[in-house]
């Protein structure tokens, strides 16, 4: 009997090289691994890749969050695939407060390479994001109305003593934001021509 061509699948061939389940996914999602993972498929994939020895990112092939991070259901509880892989590769964290941090900065692209993962505090993980340039600050923040050039211009106008209410109206922001930008408490990384990276 011929088996499905999906790696690790031991079901019988149905159509076009796939079992009935993977063929159905191919038809619905355009990908035999698309959609929700089958019971145990994602956890089996993690176990099969816990000894991955490559230095490149290992990309999660199943469901992802809106932020691009892999997600998996283990014992009925959903968690990040990178956290599940970190647990398999490095053991349980000393505290549930610890986060699975990426040395590659590609967690948002679904990396689950066990060599790229380690347990870290929230502060260590945030510091990594600054190093990798993946922190959502300034104009990278989804809710930002301003660009770095806007901020520099707001600071210039505030230094010229233009009323903050006038500046706020011009940029369609609240006067308190103009005050924070002018004082340097908002967009503080953009001082003296610094870049985001």
Backbone as ProteinMPNN parsed JSONL, in Angstrom:
{"seq_chain_A": "XXXXXXXXXXXXXXXXXXXXXXXXXXXXXXXXXXXXXXXXXXXXXXXXXXXXXXXXXXXXXXXXXXXXXXXXXXXXXXXXXXXXXXXXXXXXXXXXXXXXXXXXXXXXXXXXXXXXXXXXXXXXXXXXXXXXXXXXXXXXXXXXXXXXXXXXXXXXXXXXXXXXXXXXXXXXXXXXXXXXXXXXXXXXXXXXXXXXX", "coords_chain_A": {"N_chain_A": [[0.851, -1.185, 0.0], [0.544, 2.229, -0.798], [1.755, 5.158, 0.815], [0.78, 8.382, 2.169], [2.388, 11.333, 0.93], [3.215, 13.326, 2.658], [5.594, 14.213, 5.011], [6.11, 12.058, 7.706], [3.481, 11.261, 7.84], [1.415, 8.469, 8.124], [-0.756, 7.525, 6.787], [-2.911, 5.951, 4.343], [-2.598, 6.361, 0.787], [-4.662, 8.602, -0.992], [-5.516, 10.658, -2.996], [-3.673, 12.344, -5.563], [-1.161, 11.985, -4.374], [-1.557, 12.279, -1.662], [-3.018, 11.543, 1.592], [-6.511, 11.196, 2.525], [-7.135, 13.22, 4.402], [-4.998, 15.116, 4.185], [-5.241, 15.701, 1.497], [-7.739, 16.906, 1.468], [-7.13, 19.248, 2.874], [-5.365, 20.408, 1.081], [-7.112, 20.998, -1.028], [-8.885, 22.816, 0.254], [-7.199, 24.823, 1.365], [-5.075, 25.174, -0.331], [-2.708, 24.09, 0.36], [-1.251, 21.185, 1.615], [-0.683, 21.127, 4.31], [-2.055, 23.196, 5.345], [-4.455, 25.203, 7.26], [-6.045, 24.075, 10.323], [-4.075, 22.049, 12.528], [-3.886, 18.472, 12.503], [-4.957, 16.154, 15.025], [-2.347, 15.662, 17.206], [-0.433, 15.957, 15.192], [1.107, 18.361, 15.063], [2.481, 18.289, 17.538], [3.911, 15.962, 17.185], [5.563, 16.766, 15.128], [7.121, 18.706, 16.431], [8.5, 17.058, 18.29], [9.944, 15.514, 16.483], [11.72, 17.36, 15.506], [13.239, 18.359, 17.587], [15.913, 17.801, 17.907], [17.082, 19.23, 15.901], [19.767, 20.34, 13.963], [20.661, 22.36, 12.34], [21.869, 25.694, 11.565], [20.325, 27.661, 10.523], [17.107, 29.367, 10.581], [14.344, 27.467, 11.762], [11.353, 26.994, 10.466], [8.051, 27.173, 11.627], [5.548, 25.029, 10.495], [2.788, 25.018, 10.777], [-0.291, 26.278, 12.186], [-0.44, 29.8, 12.894], [-0.165, 32.75, 14.961], [-1.69, 36.035, 14.679], [0.49, 37.682, 14.804], [2.468, 36.204, 13.632], [3.785, 34.197, 15.005], [4.268, 30.743, 15.777], [1.704, 28.454, 16.839], [0.491, 25.985, 19.08], [-1.456, 23.236, 20.275], [-1.318, 21.662, 23.288], [-2.079, 19.048, 25.383], [-4.7, 20.005, 25.443], [-4.358, 22.708, 25.822], [-3.546, 25.815, 24.449], [-0.448, 27.071, 23.291], [2.512, 29.039, 22.577], [4.393, 27.854, 19.82], [7.136, 28.129, 19.824], [7.671, 28.312, 22.521], [6.863, 25.785, 23.384], [8.751, 24.242, 21.986], [11.097, 25.184, 23.167], [10.748, 24.231, 25.732], [10.82, 21.45, 25.252], [13.433, 21.171, 24.257], [15.141, 22.387, 26.157], [14.198, 21.861, 28.667], [11.861, 22.421, 31.41], [11.018, 25.816, 32.282], [12.569, 27.65, 34.979], [10.785, 29.267, 36.191], [7.383, 30.062, 35.491], [7.18, 32.592, 34.609], [9.27, 33.137, 32.974], [10.321, 33.69, 29.584], [10.345, 32.318, 26.252], [12.984, 33.112, 24.486], [14.363, 34.398, 21.434], [17.445, 34.044, 19.782], [17.873, 34.739, 17.208], [16.072, 36.679, 16.462], [13.811, 36.216, 14.969], [11.339, 35.298, 15.77], [8.81, 36.286, 15.214], [8.53, 35.468, 12.671], [8.016, 32.856, 12.768], [10.077, 31.158, 13.698], [11.353, 28.224, 15.189], [13.691, 27.013, 15.861], [15.536, 24.991, 17.94], [18.122, 25.638, 18.736], [18.171, 28.351, 18.61], [16.674, 29.204, 20.683], [16.07, 30.108, 24.132], [15.537, 30.222, 27.689], [14.444, 33.216, 29.128], [14.27, 36.296, 31.009], [11.576, 38.709, 31.047], [12.649, 41.277, 30.726], [15.155, 40.7, 29.58], [14.32, 39.563, 27.172], [12.989, 41.724, 25.951], [15.167, 43.441, 25.684], [16.628, 41.99, 23.795], [14.936, 42.342, 21.588], [15.33, 45.022, 21.003], [18.007, 44.932, 20.179], [17.739, 43.321, 17.895], [16.153, 44.932, 16.368], [13.389, 44.655, 16.27], [11.465, 45.774, 17.836], [8.333, 47.206, 18.348], [8.162, 50.256, 17.978], [7.783, 53.831, 17.778], [7.187, 54.805, 14.414], [6.794, 52.203, 13.61], [4.971, 51.094, 15.241], [1.684, 49.842, 15.292], [-0.429, 51.67, 15.802], [0.593, 54.19, 15.371], [0.608, 57.592, 14.371], [2.521, 59.197, 13.484], [5.631, 59.968, 11.789], [9.235, 59.541, 11.92], [10.285, 61.928, 10.84], [8.118, 63.685, 11.223], [8.141, 63.842, 14.018], [10.632, 65.039, 14.524], [10.118, 67.51, 13.349], [8.005, 68.415, 14.967], [9.385, 68.756, 17.385], [11.123, 70.792, 16.607], [9.302, 72.875, 16.022], [8.137, 73.199, 18.565], [10.359, 74.063, 19.991], [10.602, 76.529, 18.879], [8.704, 77.895, 20.157], [6.062, 77.708, 19.293], [2.655, 77.386, 20.007], [1.638, 74.449, 21.76], [-0.914, 73.424, 21.371], [-1.558, 74.29, 18.824], [0.335, 72.932, 17.292], [-0.489, 70.334, 17.852], [-3.031, 70.265, 16.645], [-2.266, 70.588, 13.972], [-0.935, 68.148, 13.455], [-2.857, 66.336, 14.081], [-2.99, 65.098, 16.626], [-3.051, 64.563, 20.205], [-2.628, 67.282, 22.5], [-1.14, 66.605, 24.756], [0.542, 64.627, 23.807], [2.19, 66.078, 22.13], [3.512, 67.572, 24.06], [4.902, 65.482, 25.411], [6.558, 64.58, 23.34], [8.062, 66.88, 22.824], [9.409, 67.155, 25.263], [10.916, 64.914, 25.25], [10.152, 62.539, 26.415], [8.48, 60.925, 24.985], [9.055, 59.026, 22.052], [11.739, 58.826, 22.633], [13.995, 57.495, 21.771], [14.587, 58.68, 19.423], [16.542, 60.831, 19.372], [18.753, 63.457, 18.741], [19.214, 62.722, 16.032], [19.356, 59.94, 16.021], [18.886, 56.579, 14.783], [16.388, 53.968, 14.35], [17.502, 51.458, 14.51]], "CA_chain_A": [[0.0, 0.0, 0.0], [1.312, 3.469, -0.876], [1.411, 6.098, 1.888], [0.74, 9.824, 1.912], [3.734, 11.876, 0.736], [3.56, 14.285, 3.704], [6.578, 13.634, 5.925], [5.61, 11.624, 8.999], [2.099, 10.782, 7.769], [1.392, 7.034, 7.818], [-2.07, 7.183, 6.24], [-2.92, 5.427, 2.978], [-2.749, 7.298, -0.322], [-6.043, 8.835, -1.428], [-5.432, 11.311, -4.309], [-2.576, 13.277, -5.86], [-0.027, 11.758, -3.49], [-1.901, 12.594, -0.275], [-4.113, 10.834, 2.239], [-7.764, 11.943, 2.411], [-7.083, 14.425, 5.24], [-4.089, 16.099, 3.592], [-5.813, 16.107, 0.213], [-8.797, 17.866, 1.801], [-6.479, 20.517, 3.217], [-4.838, 20.945, -0.181], [-8.248, 21.582, -1.755], [-9.451, 23.954, 0.985], [-6.238, 25.875, 1.707], [-4.002, 25.268, -1.316], [-1.512, 23.559, 1.004], [-1.652, 19.993, 2.362], [-0.491, 21.349, 5.747], [-2.803, 24.404, 5.703], [-5.571, 25.068, 8.197], [-5.725, 23.566, 11.667], [-3.328, 20.787, 12.511], [-4.615, 17.276, 12.93], [-4.603, 15.736, 16.378], [-1.023, 15.101, 17.398], [0.5, 16.206, 14.093], [2.036, 19.427, 15.419], [3.35, 17.841, 18.626], [4.84, 14.989, 16.59], [6.545, 17.546, 14.368], [8.046, 19.278, 17.42], [9.352, 15.979, 18.798], [10.836, 15.072, 15.407], [12.693, 18.412, 15.197], [13.893, 18.859, 18.797], [17.36, 17.616, 17.73], [17.481, 19.945, 14.684], [21.144, 20.807, 14.165], [20.997, 23.454, 11.424], [22.016, 27.018, 12.181], [19.299, 28.534, 9.971], [15.823, 29.312, 11.273], [13.455, 26.341, 11.489], [10.063, 27.676, 10.42], [6.873, 26.415, 12.059], [4.726, 24.831, 9.3], [1.368, 24.899, 11.097], [-1.035, 27.495, 12.512], [0.3, 30.903, 13.511], [-0.933, 33.875, 15.479], [-1.665, 37.196, 13.782], [1.847, 38.23, 14.856], [3.379, 35.332, 12.897], [4.379, 33.165, 15.862], [3.59, 29.453, 15.729], [0.916, 28.086, 18.011], [0.24, 24.559, 19.149], [-2.294, 22.835, 21.407], [-0.733, 20.536, 24.002], [-2.953, 18.664, 26.49], [-5.882, 20.857, 25.411], [-4.019, 24.109, 26.13], [-2.778, 26.421, 23.37], [0.711, 27.872, 23.679], [3.401, 29.34, 21.473], [5.192, 26.707, 19.385], [8.52, 28.379, 20.245], [7.735, 27.986, 23.951], [6.798, 24.323, 23.468], [10.04, 23.725, 21.529], [12.093, 25.527, 24.19], [10.503, 23.299, 26.838], [11.313, 20.14, 24.829], [14.884, 21.2, 24.044], [15.919, 22.901, 27.298], [13.542, 21.556, 29.93], [10.899, 23.413, 31.901], [11.631, 27.017, 32.837], [12.608, 27.698, 36.451], [9.571, 29.971, 36.57], [6.492, 30.265, 34.346], [7.345, 33.989, 34.198], [10.316, 33.206, 31.95], [9.85, 33.651, 28.205], [11.208, 31.657, 25.278], [13.581, 34.2, 23.706], [15.046, 34.006, 20.189], [18.719, 34.703, 19.506], [17.857, 35.14, 15.796], [15.16, 37.799, 16.254], [12.832, 35.864, 13.943], [10.178, 34.637, 16.361], [7.617, 36.773, 14.512], [8.479, 34.785, 11.372], [7.719, 31.454, 13.038], [11.249, 30.331, 13.985], [11.311, 27.344, 16.362], [14.962, 26.297, 15.931], [15.874, 24.865, 19.365], [19.408, 26.289, 19.002], [17.922, 29.795, 18.682], [15.789, 29.47, 21.822], [16.561, 29.985, 25.505], [14.643, 30.841, 28.671], [14.93, 34.551, 29.487], [13.301, 37.153, 31.695], [10.89, 39.672, 30.168], [13.587, 42.357, 30.437], [16.158, 40.184, 28.643], [13.661, 39.381, 25.881], [12.776, 43.061, 25.392], [16.491, 43.935, 25.274], [16.925, 41.303, 22.532], [14.148, 42.959, 20.517], [16.015, 46.267, 20.623], [19.209, 44.53, 19.432], [17.319, 42.797, 16.589], [15.372, 45.935, 15.64], [12.018, 44.172, 16.087], [10.58, 46.431, 18.787], [7.329, 48.041, 17.689], [8.179, 51.602, 18.552], [7.746, 54.876, 16.769], [6.293, 54.591, 13.282], [6.548, 50.771, 13.424], [3.828, 50.749, 16.072], [0.49, 49.847, 14.445], [-1.292, 52.817, 16.035], [1.32, 55.445, 15.226], [0.197, 58.539, 13.341], [3.67, 60.041, 13.177], [6.879, 59.416, 11.26], [10.375, 60.205, 12.563], [10.388, 63.314, 10.348], [7.086, 64.452, 11.924], [8.59, 64.058, 15.393], [11.698, 66.054, 14.478], [9.492, 68.799, 13.05], [7.275, 68.821, 16.177], [10.383, 69.264, 18.336], [11.618, 72.068, 16.089], [8.241, 73.858, 16.219], [8.001, 73.441, 20.006], [11.528, 74.863, 20.394], [10.361, 77.895, 18.388], [7.635, 78.39, 21.031], [4.729, 77.615, 18.71], [1.805, 76.743, 21.016], [1.479, 73.003, 21.588], [-2.263, 73.147, 20.861], [-1.502, 74.531, 17.373], [1.096, 71.795, 16.739], [-1.349, 69.152, 17.981], [-4.055, 70.355, 15.595], [-1.601, 70.387, 12.682], [-0.584, 66.732, 13.281], [-4.021, 65.542, 14.489], [-2.669, 64.337, 17.827], [-3.434, 65.278, 21.421], [-1.622, 68.231, 22.987], [-0.255, 65.938, 25.715], [1.564, 63.924, 23.038], [3.148, 67.108, 21.703], [4.311, 67.863, 25.251], [5.817, 64.353, 25.649], [7.566, 64.573, 22.269], [8.938, 68.043, 23.033], [10.251, 66.921, 26.441], [11.767, 63.746, 25.004], [9.672, 61.332, 27.086], [7.935, 60.079, 23.914], [10.007, 58.919, 20.936], [13.031, 59.18, 23.244], [15.074, 56.891, 20.992], [14.853, 59.533, 18.263], [17.198, 62.045, 19.854], [19.996, 63.825, 18.059], [19.396, 62.045, 14.759], [19.516, 58.48, 16.138], [17.981, 55.764, 13.989], [15.689, 52.948, 15.134], [18.238, 50.206, 14.602]], "C_chain_A": [[0.893, 1.243, 0.0], [0.811, 4.436, 0.191], [1.411, 7.533, 1.394], [2.166, 10.364, 1.821], [4.131, 12.931, 1.773], [4.468, 13.585, 4.714], [5.946, 13.304, 7.275], [4.182, 11.11, 8.984], [2.104, 9.311, 7.355], [0.031, 6.569, 7.3], [-1.938, 6.719, 4.781], [-3.168, 6.538, 1.961], [-4.215, 7.391, -0.734], [-6.049, 9.42, -2.84], [-4.221, 12.231, -4.371], [-1.415, 13.172, -4.876], [-0.303, 11.988, -2.019], [-2.979, 11.674, 0.258], [-5.364, 11.708, 2.128], [-7.712, 13.257, 3.201], [-6.189, 15.499, 4.628], [-4.583, 16.58, 2.223], [-6.931, 17.131, 0.442], [-8.224, 19.229, 2.158], [-5.943, 21.201, 1.963], [-5.958, 21.627, -0.962], [-8.781, 22.832, -1.075], [-8.487, 25.122, 1.114], [-5.128, 26.067, 0.679], [-2.685, 24.72, -0.806], [-1.925, 22.327, 1.807], [-1.454, 20.117, 3.871], [-1.265, 22.577, 6.225], [-3.928, 24.129, 6.669], [-5.111, 24.574, 9.556], [-4.951, 22.265, 11.569], [-4.199, 19.638, 13.012], [-4.136, 16.891, 14.323], [-3.219, 15.096, 16.412], [0.0, 15.425, 16.328], [1.543, 17.261, 14.472], [2.992, 18.993, 16.54], [4.342, 16.793, 18.125], [5.933, 15.7, 15.815], [7.585, 18.162, 15.312], [9.031, 18.217, 17.91], [10.362, 15.533, 17.746], [11.935, 16.098, 15.117], [13.44, 18.956, 16.414], [15.416, 18.726, 18.711], [17.867, 18.318, 16.469], [18.849, 20.582, 14.895], [21.544, 21.941, 13.235], [21.107, 24.78, 12.144], [20.973, 28.005, 11.655], [18.01, 28.415, 10.779], [15.046, 28.082, 10.827], [12.043, 26.903, 11.593], [8.907, 26.736, 10.734], [5.921, 26.274, 10.874], [3.217, 24.797, 9.55], [0.774, 26.274, 11.427], [-0.15, 28.524, 13.211], [-0.658, 31.971, 14.024], [-0.899, 35.002, 14.45], [-0.284, 37.84, 13.741], [2.889, 37.342, 14.183], [4.026, 34.228, 13.709], [3.564, 31.885, 15.782], [2.784, 29.213, 16.984], [0.562, 26.618, 17.917], [-0.623, 24.279, 20.372], [-1.675, 21.586, 22.018], [-1.576, 20.281, 25.249], [-4.143, 19.615, 26.602], [-5.623, 22.325, 25.672], [-3.145, 24.66, 25.01], [-1.604, 27.222, 23.933], [1.553, 28.138, 22.447], [4.242, 28.117, 21.125], [6.649, 26.88, 19.808], [8.695, 28.049, 21.725], [7.709, 26.467, 24.151], [8.129, 23.704, 23.048], [11.129, 24.008, 22.561], [11.977, 24.568, 25.375], [11.052, 21.909, 26.493], [12.843, 20.108, 24.782], [15.682, 21.531, 25.299], [15.294, 22.624, 28.656], [12.577, 22.655, 30.344], [11.626, 24.638, 32.425], [11.618, 26.969, 34.359], [11.36, 28.363, 37.001], [8.709, 30.136, 35.331], [6.543, 31.709, 33.851], [8.372, 34.12, 33.079], [9.712, 33.027, 30.559], [10.842, 32.889, 27.336], [11.723, 32.74, 24.329], [14.351, 33.64, 22.521], [16.362, 34.757, 20.042], [18.755, 35.248, 18.078], [16.977, 36.36, 15.538], [14.057, 37.495, 15.259], [11.631, 35.095, 14.513], [8.895, 35.031, 15.656], [7.493, 36.185, 13.11], [8.34, 33.279, 11.551], [8.914, 30.574, 13.338], [11.047, 29.533, 15.278], [12.601, 26.525, 16.459], [15.378, 26.211, 17.397], [17.208, 25.513, 19.718], [19.262, 27.81, 19.105], [17.139, 30.188, 19.925], [16.493, 29.292, 23.158], [15.514, 30.6, 26.422], [15.258, 32.167, 29.099], [13.845, 35.305, 30.24], [12.654, 38.08, 30.665], [11.863, 40.781, 29.757], [14.651, 41.917, 29.435], [15.567, 40.031, 27.242], [13.416, 40.723, 25.197], [14.109, 43.646, 24.915], [16.922, 43.291, 23.961], [16.197, 41.966, 21.369], [14.773, 44.278, 20.069], [17.251, 45.956, 19.784], [18.841, 44.085, 18.022], [16.543, 43.816, 15.76], [13.934, 45.517, 15.405], [11.035, 44.773, 17.084], [9.614, 47.318, 18.024], [7.275, 49.389, 18.379], [8.149, 52.611, 17.416], [6.774, 54.55, 15.652], [6.058, 53.122, 12.965], [5.354, 50.305, 14.251], [2.556, 50.856, 15.233], [-0.4, 51.08, 14.618], [-0.63, 54.17, 15.817], [0.785, 56.293, 14.087], [1.392, 59.321, 12.814], [4.829, 59.266, 12.58], [8.031, 60.071, 12.021], [10.543, 61.658, 12.104], [9.347, 64.207, 11.012], [7.552, 64.809, 13.332], [9.69, 65.128, 15.438], [11.11, 67.434, 14.221], [8.7, 69.318, 14.248], [8.245, 69.387, 17.199], [10.911, 70.627, 17.897], [10.577, 73.169, 16.322], [8.058, 74.202, 17.694], [9.154, 74.288, 20.515], [11.392, 76.311, 19.937], [9.197, 78.553, 19.124], [6.278, 78.48, 20.349], [3.853, 76.894, 19.73], [1.574, 75.262, 20.708], [0.107, 72.652, 21.038], [-2.31, 73.329, 19.338], [-0.777, 73.367, 16.683], [0.23, 70.548, 16.749], [-2.413, 69.137, 16.896], [-3.452, 70.055, 14.228], [-1.327, 68.901, 12.418], [-1.695, 65.77, 13.707], [-3.688, 64.577, 15.628], [-3.085, 65.169, 19.032], [-2.286, 66.181, 21.874], [-0.662, 67.577, 23.966], [0.845, 65.15, 24.997], [2.613, 64.909, 22.53], [4.083, 67.434, 22.863], [5.333, 66.752, 25.519], [6.917, 64.298, 24.59], [8.565, 65.701, 22.489], [9.886, 67.829, 24.206], [11.197, 65.733, 26.267], [11.295, 62.494, 25.708], [8.96, 60.387, 26.11], [8.898, 60.15, 22.739], [11.416, 59.254, 21.42], [14.21, 58.607, 22.473], [15.472, 57.759, 19.81], [15.402, 60.881, 18.749], [18.481, 62.261, 19.067], [20.269, 62.982, 16.817], [19.615, 60.556, 14.843], [18.527, 57.782, 15.221], [17.371, 54.712, 14.883], [16.511, 51.702, 15.335], [19.565, 50.393, 15.293]], "O_chain_A": [[1.887, 1.294, 0.724], [-0.39, 4.53, 0.446], [1.967, 7.85, 0.343], [3.051, 9.911, 2.546], [5.274, 13.388, 1.769], [4.149, 12.503, 5.207], [5.326, 14.159, 7.907], [3.705, 10.581, 9.988], [2.722, 8.947, 6.355], [-0.299, 5.384, 7.362], [-0.978, 7.057, 4.09], [-3.855, 7.519, 2.243], [-4.916, 6.382, -0.813], [-6.522, 8.777, -3.778], [-3.804, 12.812, -3.369], [-0.76, 14.172, -4.581], [0.612, 11.904, -1.201], [-3.756, 11.097, -0.503], [-5.276, 12.851, 1.678], [-8.191, 14.287, 2.725], [-6.579, 16.665, 4.56], [-4.364, 17.731, 1.846], [-7.051, 18.103, -0.303], [-8.786, 20.256, 1.777], [-6.054, 22.417, 1.808], [-5.765, 22.717, -1.499], [-9.099, 23.812, -1.75], [-8.89, 26.279, 0.99], [-4.331, 26.999, 0.787], [-1.654, 24.866, -1.463], [-2.859, 22.407, 2.605], [-1.99, 19.313, 4.634], [-1.148, 22.962, 7.389], [-4.317, 22.98, 6.881], [-3.929, 24.649, 9.891], [-5.148, 21.479, 10.643], [-5.108, 19.816, 13.823], [-3.039, 17.263, 14.739], [-2.962, 14.109, 15.723], [1.192, 15.192, 16.531], [2.734, 17.069, 14.227], [4.183, 19.3, 16.489], [5.482, 16.742, 18.587], [7.092, 15.287, 15.842], [8.781, 18.142, 15.024], [10.24, 18.446, 17.942], [11.503, 15.21, 18.076], [12.968, 15.749, 14.546], [14.198, 19.918, 16.288], [16.135, 19.469, 19.38], [18.973, 18.03, 16.013], [19.069, 21.28, 15.885], [22.665, 22.441, 13.331], [20.514, 24.973, 13.205], [20.753, 29.058, 12.254], [17.842, 27.481, 11.563], [15.085, 27.702, 9.657], [11.587, 27.247, 12.684], [8.806, 25.644, 10.175], [5.516, 27.282, 10.294], [2.447, 24.568, 8.617], [1.289, 27.302, 10.989], [0.744, 28.192, 13.99], [-1.801, 32.076, 13.579], [-0.165, 34.929, 13.465], [0.074, 38.476, 12.75], [4.071, 37.687, 14.163], [4.748, 33.4, 13.154], [2.335, 31.92, 15.727], [3.126, 29.701, 18.061], [0.359, 26.075, 16.831], [-0.542, 24.985, 21.377], [-1.524, 20.569, 21.342], [-1.767, 21.177, 26.072], [-4.549, 19.989, 27.702], [-6.565, 23.115, 25.738], [-2.13, 24.061, 24.655], [-1.744, 27.952, 24.915], [1.337, 27.535, 21.396], [4.744, 27.427, 22.011], [7.326, 25.899, 20.116], [9.749, 27.562, 22.134], [8.44, 25.93, 24.983], [8.593, 22.751, 23.674], [11.99, 23.162, 22.802], [12.983, 24.147, 25.946], [11.676, 21.261, 27.334], [13.467, 19.138, 25.215], [16.782, 21.011, 25.487], [15.792, 23.092, 29.679], [12.494, 23.697, 29.693], [12.73, 24.522, 32.957], [10.758, 26.324, 34.958], [10.925, 28.077, 38.116], [9.234, 30.328, 34.234], [6.007, 32.017, 32.786], [8.353, 35.092, 32.324], [8.728, 32.31, 30.38], [12.032, 32.822, 27.646], [10.984, 33.224, 23.472], [14.918, 32.549, 22.591], [16.39, 35.982, 20.165], [19.569, 36.118, 17.766], [17.117, 37.01, 14.503], [13.423, 38.418, 14.748], [10.988, 34.326, 13.797], [7.988, 34.212, 15.511], [6.479, 36.376, 12.439], [8.524, 32.516, 10.602], [8.802, 29.352, 13.247], [10.635, 30.07, 16.306], [12.607, 25.458, 17.072], [15.557, 27.244, 18.043], [17.419, 25.901, 20.867], [20.148, 28.48, 19.636], [16.958, 31.376, 20.193], [17.381, 28.453, 23.308], [14.697, 31.409, 25.981], [16.449, 32.236, 29.399], [12.659, 34.996, 30.126], [13.143, 38.21, 29.543], [11.904, 41.18, 28.593], [15.01, 42.679, 28.537], [16.227, 40.331, 26.247], [13.615, 40.845, 23.988], [14.167, 44.276, 23.859], [17.512, 43.953, 23.107], [16.766, 42.135, 20.29], [14.744, 44.609, 18.884], [17.515, 46.635, 18.791], [19.533, 44.421, 17.061], [16.3, 43.591, 14.574], [13.312, 45.97, 14.444], [9.891, 44.326, 17.168], [10.022, 48.092, 17.158], [6.441, 49.625, 19.253], [8.445, 52.296, 16.263], [5.666, 54.075, 15.904], [5.208, 52.809, 12.132], [4.79, 49.242, 13.99], [2.363, 51.851, 14.535], [-1.063, 51.491, 13.666], [-1.255, 55.202, 16.062], [0.539, 55.799, 12.986], [1.284, 60.027, 11.812], [4.994, 58.071, 12.828], [7.814, 61.071, 12.706], [10.905, 62.521, 12.904], [9.639, 65.358, 11.335], [7.378, 65.941, 13.783], [9.669, 66.012, 16.294], [11.555, 68.419, 14.81], [8.712, 70.517, 14.525], [7.95, 70.406, 17.822], [11.122, 71.512, 18.727], [10.92, 74.265, 16.766], [7.848, 75.365, 18.038], [8.957, 75.142, 21.379], [11.987, 77.213, 20.527], [8.758, 79.642, 18.753], [5.424, 79.252, 20.783], [4.276, 75.873, 20.273], [1.348, 74.876, 19.561], [-0.025, 71.671, 20.306], [-3.024, 72.601, 18.647], [-1.209, 72.88, 15.638], [0.209, 69.79, 15.779], [-2.667, 68.095, 16.293], [-4.056, 69.35, 13.42], [-1.47, 68.441, 11.285], [-1.512, 64.553, 13.698], [-4.054, 63.402, 15.597], [-3.431, 66.342, 18.894], [-1.116, 65.87, 21.651], [0.511, 67.946, 24.013], [1.953, 65.019, 25.516], [3.802, 64.591, 22.508], [5.293, 67.558, 22.679], [6.493, 67.036, 25.818], [8.071, 64.004, 24.902], [9.772, 65.502, 22.355], [11.035, 68.267, 24.162], [12.15, 65.564, 27.028], [11.963, 61.464, 25.619], [8.848, 59.19, 26.374], [9.484, 61.197, 22.463], [12.191, 59.887, 20.704], [15.306, 59.165, 22.513], [16.559, 57.601, 19.254], [14.784, 61.927, 18.55], [19.202, 61.307, 18.772], [21.405, 62.576, 16.57], [20.017, 59.941, 13.856], [17.462, 58.319, 14.916], [17.771, 54.562, 16.038], [16.238, 50.942, 16.265], [20.318, 49.433, 15.455]]}, "name": "protein", "num_of_chains": 1, "seq": "XXXXXXXXXXXXXXXXXXXXXXXXXXXXXXXXXXXXXXXXXXXXXXXXXXXXXXXXXXXXXXXXXXXXXXXXXXXXXXXXXXXXXXXXXXXXXXXXXXXXXXXXXXXXXXXXXXXXXXXXXXXXXXXXXXXXXXXXXXXXXXXXXXXXXXXXXXXXXXXXXXXXXXXXXXXXXXXXXXXXXXXXXXXXXXXXXXXXX"}
